[in-house]
Amino acid sequence: MMSILSHSTAMFHIFVDEIKNIFKDRGVVILVILAVLVYPLLYCSLYLNETLVDVPVVVVDASHTRASAEFTSHLDATRDVKVAYKVCSMLEAKLLFNKGNVHGIIHIPANFDKNIHTGEQAVVSVYSDMSSFLYYRALILASNYVSLDMGKNIQVQRLAALGVTGEQQACISNPIPYESVILYNQGMGFASFLMPAILILIIHQTLFFGIGMAAGTAREENRFHVLVSSYTHRGRTIRVILGKALAFFSIYLFWSVYLLAFIPWLFNLPHSGNPLVMLQFIVPFLLASIFFSMTVSVFVSSREIQMVLLLFFSLILLFLSGISWPQSNISHFWKAFGSIFPATFGIQAYYKINSMGAGINEVKTEQIGLWLQTLLYLITTIIAYYWQINKQQSKIKLTQKC
């Protein structure tokens, strides 16, 4: 009983010391407090509108007919694009496009009305600014919707002229009726698609670089330039590791509620996850991220290198998560490489729980992966810290002999 109490007391002292060290280091405070507080507010504010609306386009109407005017007015009535200019030539349209006044050109040919009345196919050309896929998406959605709607109306008029009416007319003009049901991201918004992954990455990356920066500070303040020094007198390696890990875990458990529950609610992002399922996911994710970061911090000695790694790995982890690019199209090598990082399993699990309302059984693969990472990185952290503590003690003995 006394042994357990002494172990707990020693670990508590290490926990308190680590909390003090975190808040004494200005760089660590910026990463684990200010960055976590501000980044989600900044990113969500940037993508607050979710989708692009009223993208300015120019219409080149070479037909000058009732049909072309109808197409133009219907196009302008959509929420995706706004007909900002109407010109008579492609040269004028190109000048407006090159100046950046518009992000797309809609060209209606001179034979547009004639082809409609003679039963031939009428072609409308769409030229899009591909500097952003969102411009292309807006133009294609709007032009396709107007084309399909006008095409259906033209077919109805032709059938009526032939004496086909009522149910028969409806069956011919729309032989396969369909109803579009958008799952999980009903507004097809960019923030609803991207922000869940960003929120998990904020936790993972600030934890990784916060722990690394704290380790860099510990080395700089230690005369032997080793990671672990002030804790060695308090007991075994496992106490040191658990005490330090508990400090970051307690801070980030609070931040997890802020990032993964409050922020989605505040900005009306998908938030259909069960809180109990979310807790069962976030505990192994935090532990895996902490032990992974502690392992790496032993081998990355410089605070400056930490910042380089921050810039290098952030985008890579986003791509490897399977959100920006389907996992089915990612090679086996990159899938295996992605499984090294807790963020990969974390993003996939959070998407399923929070956006799709998945239960614990639906995220069993990710949860098992996170617990395995927790165990693996705990072992690697113990080995790395044991080596550091022995290195420290050897240097102390050598100094005493001298």
C-alpha positions as CSV (number, residue, x, y, z in Angstrom):
1,M,0.0,0.0,0.0
2,M,2.8,2.4,0.9
3,S,4.6,1.5,-2.3
4,I,1.5,2.4,-4.4
5,L,1.2,5.6,-2.5
6,S,4.8,6.6,-3.0
7,H,4.6,5.8,-6.7
8,S,1.4,7.9,-7.0
9,T,3.0,10.8,-5.1
10,A,6.1,10.7,-7.2
11,M,4.1,10.7,-10.4
12,F,1.9,13.6,-9.1
13,H,5.0,15.7,-8.4
14,I,6.2,15.0,-12.0
15,F,2.8,15.9,-13.3
16,V,2.8,19.2,-11.4
17,D,6.4,20.0,-12.5
18,E,5.5,19.4,-16.1
19,I,2.4,21.6,-15.9
20,K,4.6,24.4,-14.5
21,N,7.2,23.9,-17.2
22,I,4.5,24.1,-19.9
23,F,3.2,27.4,-18.7
24,K,6.7,28.8,-18.1
25,D,7.7,28.3,-21.7
26,R,6.3,31.0,-23.9
27,G,6.7,28.9,-27.1
28,V,4.9,25.9,-25.7
29,V,2.1,28.1,-24.3
30,I,1.6,29.6,-27.8
31,L,1.4,26.1,-29.3
32,V,-0.8,24.3,-26.8
33,I,-2.9,27.1,-25.6
34,L,-3.2,30.1,-28.0
35,A,-2.8,28.1,-31.3
36,V,-5.5,25.5,-30.2
37,L,-7.8,28.3,-29.2
38,V,-7.4,30.6,-32.2
39,Y,-6.8,28.2,-35.2
40,P,-10.2,26.6,-35.3
41,L,-11.9,30.0,-35.0
42,L,-9.7,31.4,-37.8
43,Y,-10.2,28.4,-40.2
44,C,-13.9,28.1,-39.6
45,S,-14.4,31.9,-40.1
46,L,-12.6,31.7,-43.5
47,Y,-14.9,28.9,-44.7
48,L,-18.0,30.3,-43.0
49,N,-20.0,30.6,-46.3
50,E,-19.4,26.9,-47.0
51,T,-19.8,27.2,-50.8
52,L,-19.2,29.8,-53.4
53,V,-22.4,31.6,-54.5
54,D,-23.0,34.1,-57.3
55,V,-19.7,33.4,-59.1
56,P,-19.4,36.2,-61.7
57,V,-19.5,35.0,-65.3
58,V,-19.8,36.6,-68.7
59,V,-22.3,35.3,-71.3
60,V,-21.4,35.6,-75.0
61,D,-24.8,35.5,-76.7
62,A,-24.3,35.0,-80.4
63,S,-27.8,33.9,-80.9
64,H,-29.8,36.9,-79.7
65,T,-33.0,34.9,-79.5
66,R,-35.7,34.3,-77.0
67,A,-34.3,30.8,-76.3
68,S,-30.8,32.2,-75.6
69,A,-32.3,35.0,-73.4
70,E,-34.2,32.3,-71.5
71,F,-31.1,30.3,-70.9
72,T,-29.2,33.4,-69.7
73,S,-32.0,34.4,-67.3
74,H,-32.3,30.9,-65.9
75,L,-28.5,30.8,-65.4
76,D,-28.6,34.1,-63.5
77,A,-31.4,32.8,-61.3
78,T,-29.3,29.9,-59.9
79,R,-27.5,30.5,-56.6
80,D,-24.2,29.3,-58.0
81,V,-23.4,31.9,-60.6
82,K,-24.2,35.5,-61.4
83,V,-24.3,36.8,-65.0
84,A,-22.2,39.9,-64.5
85,Y,-21.7,40.8,-68.1
86,K,-23.4,40.1,-71.5
87,V,-21.2,40.7,-74.5
88,C,-21.3,39.9,-78.2
89,S,-17.9,38.4,-78.9
90,M,-15.4,36.0,-77.3
91,L,-12.7,38.7,-77.5
92,E,-14.6,40.9,-75.1
93,A,-15.2,37.9,-72.8
94,K,-11.6,37.0,-72.8
95,L,-10.6,40.5,-71.9
96,L,-13.0,40.4,-68.9
97,F,-11.7,37.0,-67.9
98,N,-8.0,38.0,-68.1
99,K,-8.7,41.1,-66.0
100,G,-10.2,38.8,-63.3
101,N,-13.6,40.4,-63.5
102,V,-15.2,37.0,-64.2
103,H,-14.4,33.4,-63.4
104,G,-16.1,31.8,-66.3
105,I,-17.4,32.3,-69.9
106,I,-20.7,30.9,-71.2
107,H,-20.8,30.9,-75.0
108,I,-24.2,30.5,-76.7
109,P,-23.7,29.9,-80.5
110,A,-25.5,31.6,-83.3
111,N,-27.4,28.4,-84.3
112,F,-28.7,27.8,-80.7
113,D,-32.3,28.7,-81.4
114,K,-32.3,27.2,-84.9
115,N,-31.0,23.8,-83.7
116,I,-33.7,23.7,-80.9
117,H,-36.5,24.3,-83.4
118,T,-35.2,21.8,-86.0
119,G,-34.7,19.1,-83.4
120,E,-30.9,19.1,-83.5
121,Q,-28.6,19.2,-80.5
122,A,-27.8,22.7,-79.3
123,V,-24.4,23.1,-77.7
124,V,-23.5,25.6,-75.0
125,S,-19.8,26.0,-74.3
126,V,-18.6,26.6,-70.7
127,Y,-15.1,28.0,-70.0
128,S,-14.1,27.9,-66.3
129,D,-11.3,29.5,-64.2
130,M,-9.5,26.4,-63.0
131,S,-7.4,28.3,-60.4
132,S,-10.0,26.9,-58.0
133,F,-12.1,23.8,-58.4
134,L,-14.9,25.6,-56.6
135,Y,-15.3,28.0,-59.6
136,Y,-15.5,25.0,-61.9
137,R,-18.0,23.3,-59.6
138,A,-20.3,26.3,-59.5
139,L,-20.2,26.8,-63.3
140,I,-20.8,23.1,-64.1
141,L,-23.6,22.7,-61.6
142,A,-25.5,25.8,-62.8
143,S,-25.1,25.2,-66.5
144,N,-26.0,21.5,-66.2
145,Y,-29.1,22.3,-64.2
146,V,-30.3,24.9,-66.6
147,S,-29.5,22.7,-69.7
148,L,-31.4,19.7,-68.2
149,D,-34.4,21.9,-67.1
150,M,-34.7,23.6,-70.5
151,G,-34.2,20.3,-72.3
152,K,-37.1,18.8,-70.4
153,N,-39.4,21.8,-71.1
154,I,-38.5,21.6,-74.9
155,Q,-39.3,17.9,-75.0
156,V,-42.7,18.6,-73.2
157,Q,-43.5,21.2,-75.8
158,R,-42.7,18.9,-78.7
159,L,-44.8,16.1,-77.2
160,A,-47.7,18.5,-76.7
161,A,-47.5,19.5,-80.4
162,L,-47.8,15.8,-81.3
163,G,-50.8,15.4,-79.1
164,V,-49.1,13.5,-76.3
165,T,-50.3,14.8,-72.9
166,G,-50.9,13.8,-69.3
167,E,-49.2,10.7,-67.8
168,Q,-47.9,9.5,-71.1
169,Q,-46.1,12.8,-71.7
170,A,-44.6,12.7,-68.2
171,C,-43.4,9.1,-68.8
172,I,-41.7,10.0,-72.1
173,S,-40.2,13.3,-71.0
174,N,-38.9,11.9,-67.7
175,P,-38.7,8.1,-68.1
176,I,-36.5,7.5,-65.0
177,P,-37.4,10.0,-62.3
178,Y,-34.8,10.4,-59.6
179,E,-34.6,12.1,-56.2
180,S,-31.2,13.4,-55.1
181,V,-30.5,12.6,-51.4
182,I,-27.2,14.1,-50.1
183,L,-25.9,12.2,-47.1
184,Y,-23.9,13.7,-44.2
185,N,-23.0,17.0,-46.0
186,Q,-26.3,18.2,-47.2
187,G,-25.2,21.7,-48.1
188,M,-22.2,20.3,-50.0
189,G,-20.1,22.8,-48.0
190,F,-16.4,23.1,-48.1
191,A,-16.1,23.7,-44.4
192,S,-18.2,20.6,-43.5
193,F,-16.0,18.5,-45.7
194,L,-12.6,19.9,-44.7
195,M,-12.8,21.2,-41.1
196,P,-13.3,17.9,-39.3
197,A,-9.9,16.7,-40.6
198,I,-8.4,20.1,-39.7
199,L,-9.7,19.9,-36.2
200,I,-8.0,16.5,-35.6
201,L,-4.8,17.7,-37.2
202,I,-4.8,20.8,-34.9
203,I,-4.8,18.4,-31.9
204,H,-2.2,16.1,-33.3
205,Q,0.2,18.7,-34.6
206,T,0.1,21.1,-31.6
207,L,0.5,18.1,-29.3
208,F,3.5,16.8,-31.4
209,F,5.2,20.2,-31.6
210,G,4.3,21.2,-28.0
211,I,5.9,18.1,-26.6
212,G,8.8,18.5,-28.9
213,M,9.3,22.1,-28.0
214,A,9.1,21.3,-24.2
215,A,11.7,18.6,-24.7
216,G,14.0,21.1,-26.6
217,T,13.7,23.6,-23.7
218,A,14.5,20.8,-21.2
219,R,17.7,20.0,-23.1
220,E,18.7,23.7,-23.4
221,E,18.3,24.2,-19.6
222,N,20.2,21.0,-18.8
223,R,23.9,21.3,-18.5
224,F,24.3,17.7,-19.9
225,H,21.9,18.5,-22.8
226,V,19.8,15.5,-22.2
227,L,16.0,15.3,-22.1
228,V,15.3,13.9,-18.6
229,S,17.1,15.3,-15.6
230,S,15.0,16.8,-12.9
231,Y,12.7,13.8,-12.6
232,T,15.3,11.1,-12.3
233,H,15.6,11.3,-8.6
234,R,11.9,10.7,-8.2
235,G,11.9,7.1,-9.4
236,R,11.5,4.7,-12.2
237,T,11.2,5.6,-15.9
238,I,7.5,4.7,-16.1
239,R,6.7,7.3,-13.5
240,V,8.5,10.0,-15.5
241,I,6.6,9.0,-18.6
242,L,3.2,8.7,-17.1
243,G,3.6,12.0,-15.1
244,K,4.6,14.0,-18.2
245,A,1.9,12.3,-20.4
246,L,-0.8,13.0,-17.8
247,A,0.1,16.7,-17.9
248,F,-0.5,16.9,-21.7
249,F,-3.5,14.5,-21.5
250,S,-5.3,16.7,-19.0
251,I,-4.8,19.8,-21.0
252,Y,-5.8,18.2,-24.3
253,L,-8.8,16.4,-22.9
254,F,-10.3,19.9,-22.3
255,W,-9.2,21.1,-25.8
256,S,-10.8,18.0,-27.3
257,V,-14.2,19.1,-26.0
258,Y,-13.6,22.6,-27.3
259,L,-12.4,21.5,-30.8
260,L,-14.5,18.4,-31.5
261,A,-17.8,19.4,-29.8
262,F,-18.0,23.2,-29.2
263,I,-16.5,24.4,-32.5
264,P,-18.8,22.2,-34.8
265,W,-21.8,23.4,-32.8
266,L,-20.7,27.0,-33.0
267,F,-20.1,27.0,-36.8
268,N,-23.0,24.6,-37.6
269,L,-20.6,21.9,-38.9
270,P,-21.8,18.3,-38.8
271,H,-22.0,17.2,-35.2
272,S,-24.2,14.1,-35.0
273,G,-21.8,12.0,-32.9
274,N,-22.7,10.3,-29.7
275,P,-20.7,11.8,-26.8
276,L,-19.9,8.4,-25.2
277,V,-18.6,7.0,-28.5
278,M,-16.6,10.2,-29.0
279,L,-15.0,9.8,-25.6
280,Q,-14.1,6.1,-26.4
281,F,-12.4,7.4,-29.5
282,I,-10.6,10.5,-28.1
283,V,-8.9,8.7,-25.2
284,P,-6.8,6.3,-27.3
285,F,-6.2,9.1,-29.9
286,L,-4.8,11.4,-27.3
287,L,-2.7,8.7,-25.6
288,A,-1.3,7.5,-29.0
289,S,-0.5,11.1,-30.0
290,I,1.2,11.8,-26.7
291,F,3.4,8.7,-26.6
292,F,4.2,9.1,-30.3
293,S,5.3,12.7,-29.7
294,M,7.3,11.7,-26.6
295,T,9.2,9.0,-28.5
296,V,10.1,11.4,-31.4
297,S,11.0,14.2,-29.0
298,V,13.9,12.1,-27.7
299,F,15.5,12.0,-31.1
300,V,14.7,15.5,-32.3
301,S,16.9,17.7,-30.2
302,S,16.3,21.2,-31.7
303,R,13.3,23.4,-31.3
304,E,13.9,24.8,-34.8
305,I,13.7,21.4,-36.4
306,Q,10.3,21.0,-34.8
307,M,9.0,23.9,-36.7
308,V,10.4,22.6,-40.0
309,L,8.7,19.3,-39.3
310,L,5.4,21.1,-38.6
311,L,5.4,22.7,-42.1
312,F,6.5,19.5,-43.7
313,F,4.1,17.0,-42.2
314,S,0.9,18.9,-41.9
315,L,-0.2,18.7,-45.5
316,I,1.1,15.2,-45.9
317,L,-1.0,13.9,-43.0
318,L,-4.1,15.6,-44.5
319,F,-3.5,13.8,-47.8
320,L,-2.8,10.4,-46.1
321,S,-6.0,10.7,-44.1
322,G,-8.1,9.7,-47.1
323,I,-10.3,12.8,-46.9
324,S,-8.8,15.0,-49.6
325,W,-8.0,11.9,-51.8
326,P,-9.9,8.5,-51.5
327,Q,-8.0,5.8,-49.6
328,S,-8.9,3.3,-52.3
329,N,-6.6,5.3,-54.7
330,I,-3.7,5.6,-52.3
331,S,-0.9,3.0,-52.8
332,H,-0.2,0.4,-50.2
333,F,3.1,2.0,-49.3
334,W,1.5,5.3,-48.5
335,K,-1.3,3.6,-46.5
336,A,1.4,1.8,-44.5
337,F,3.3,5.1,-44.0
338,G,0.1,6.9,-42.9
339,S,-0.6,4.2,-40.3
340,I,2.5,5.3,-38.4
341,F,0.7,8.5,-37.4
342,P,-2.3,8.6,-34.9
343,A,-3.8,11.4,-37.0
344,T,-4.6,9.0,-39.8
345,F,-6.8,6.8,-37.7
346,G,-8.1,9.8,-35.7
347,I,-9.4,11.7,-38.8
348,Q,-11.1,8.6,-40.2
349,A,-12.8,7.8,-36.8
350,Y,-13.9,11.4,-36.2
351,Y,-15.4,11.7,-39.6
352,K,-17.4,8.5,-39.1
353,I,-18.6,9.4,-35.6
354,N,-19.2,13.1,-36.0
355,S,-20.4,13.4,-39.6
356,M,-22.0,10.1,-40.2
357,G,-23.2,9.3,-36.7
358,A,-21.3,6.0,-36.5
359,G,-21.4,3.9,-33.4
360,I,-18.5,2.2,-31.7
361,N,-18.7,-0.9,-33.9
362,E,-18.4,1.1,-37.1
363,V,-15.1,2.6,-35.9
364,K,-13.7,-0.6,-34.4
365,T,-10.9,-0.8,-36.9
366,E,-9.7,2.8,-36.1
367,Q,-10.1,2.3,-32.4
368,I,-8.1,-0.9,-32.4
369,G,-5.4,0.9,-34.5
370,L,-5.2,3.7,-32.0
371,W,-5.0,1.3,-29.0
372,L,-2.2,-0.6,-30.8
373,Q,-0.4,2.6,-31.5
374,T,-0.8,3.6,-27.8
375,L,0.8,0.3,-26.7
376,L,3.6,0.5,-29.3
377,Y,4.5,4.1,-28.6
378,L,4.3,3.6,-24.9
379,I,6.9,0.8,-25.2
380,T,9.1,2.9,-27.5
381,T,8.8,5.9,-25.1
382,I,9.9,3.7,-22.2
383,I,12.9,2.4,-24.1
384,A,13.9,5.9,-25.3
385,Y,13.4,7.5,-21.8
386,Y,15.2,4.7,-20.1
387,W,18.2,5.3,-22.4
388,Q,18.0,9.1,-21.7
389,I,17.9,8.5,-17.9
390,N,20.8,6.1,-18.0
391,K,22.7,8.6,-20.2
392,Q,22.0,11.3,-17.6
393,Q,23.1,9.2,-14.7
394,S,26.3,8.1,-16.5
395,K,27.2,11.8,-17.1
396,I,26.5,12.6,-13.4
397,K,28.8,9.7,-12.2
398,L,31.5,10.8,-14.7
399,T,31.3,14.4,-13.4
400,Q,31.5,13.2,-9.8
401,K,34.7,11.2,-10.5
402,C,36.3,14.2,-12.1
